[in-house]
Amino acid sequence: MRPPTLVAAALVLLLGAGVALFTLRSGPGEPGEPGLSAAAAAHPRLPEVRRTMEAFGPLVARTTPTAGGESLVVGHPDRAADIAVLAAELPAAVDAVTAVWGPGWPRTALLAVADGPAEFAGLIRATGPVSPELAAASVADPFRPGSTPTGQRVVFSPDAGRRLGPDGLATLLRHELTHVAARAVTSDAAPQWVLEGFADYTAHRARPAAFAATAPTLTAALRAGAGPTDLPTDADFRGPDAVQAYERAWSVQAYLADTFGEQAVPRLYRRLAAGQLDPAGEDAALRAELGVGRAELVAGWLGWIAARSGAAAAR
Ligand SMILES: [Zn+2]
């Protein structure tokens, strides 16, 4: 999950090659039965969202081939533009996640675009109030750690497309798909700097931008002499500085890739994401995986981001 304001904007081509559009409505010759197009109606994952979403109006669905099979994007006619962007971006987004995580995930996805807050809350199975800042969330059926999660879907809020624009939506898609790919080895209790930083690393890696463009609030803080002194805490991701917490978390992963090689990023994720860790636990895991302790990692990261923000300022 992440607020919508966190995604940097850039240009994107919205060409939906290989994407088929299916409108799900009653058709001729099938009185009393929804006349679904064959591909959409037969998609094995449509039933997971159909009943919930049909309560909010007629459905539009696009199928698109991704590395693991046919993926499905479902929404309503007035979100057709967002649905088109997501369907067009999906194959490349799946590949972008696989490039970092490896092929060990289904490499297909079910995406849903909500038409209003109630539908969004229902699709993400919210049990309490949903922040209007939340742009998207990925959810799964309950599962035992180590087993393959079922029922994974990425749900986009009604405002996500309007607030983020096409490229922001594509970045958000890669972020959420990273959560989907890594779900089987991920505990919700794991440190947020690991979970969200990894998702943002994969999201931005596919379209690299300057440090200051990817982490504008962090850059501003560093230039003002008000940069971080430690890794972001879980509370930081829910507080008023949540935007900077995400940027800090991304920058930790970018530092790891730059310093220890990109393979260290998913490797460390697998070790750190499995459960709750206090700083001592993080220290032991980092020493085992990278050969440096937490204090060394933080010092190295702080120096790296200081240099990056300074280099950006000098240009
Ligand atoms: Zn997230």
Boltz pocket constraint, residues with backbone or C-beta under 6 A from the ligand:
constraints:
  - pocket:
      binder: B
      contacts: [[A, 1], [A, 2], [A, 175], [A, 176], [A, 179], [A, 195], [A, 196], [A, 199]]
      max_distance: 6.0
